[in-house]
């Protein structure tokens, strides 16, 4: 079984693949799109389905813009320029009552989202709870809590990039993935291991009786000859 590497478009075999962003790559094809440094599965950032190293490439390309004026995370931003629409006074007639949303079923709420420092939303697929940057692991193109990345069958905790996947769901390679989705082989017993299967059919009681009678007749004839 083989897959196609998103980087070089060549076949990826099971022994050489690494899984990241929901795809299977050659180990040395999983590189940062900007600096081309080799990345480890689950230890890199992602933008539009492409891998990037966290520092410096992802921050330089997609991080917040500004001048650091001291302290971690303190930035100076240019205020937005006012537009004519924002300076026009609003009259009470310009406000309309909010309309209820119809795209969500009754009794269900939209899942919460978390805005990280990169401006992305991060929601764990295992528990549907927000994932903070310091506790996340990346696998199958999504961010997970480390204890939530488990085999769907045996619930064993998995390592990012070192597990199997089926329909976007993680599984351990052995035994669960092989048991559920591996090739099915019908076991046929070896006849040479069972000598009883090769032995001839035992004779019937009638055949045994005829054989015994013939032996008695021969002995009787022999007795007459010796008289």
Secondary structure, DSSP 8 states (H G I E B T S, - for coil): -EEE-TTT--EEEGGGEEEETTEEEETTT-B-TTT--B--TTSSEEETTEEE-IIIIIHHHHS--SEE-SSTT-EE-------HHHHS---GGG--------SS-TT-------B-TTS-B-B-TTT--B--GGGEEEETTEEEEGGG-B-TTT--B--TTSSEEETTEEE-IIIIIHHHHS--------GGG-HHHHS-----HHHHHHHHHHHHHHHHHHHHHT-
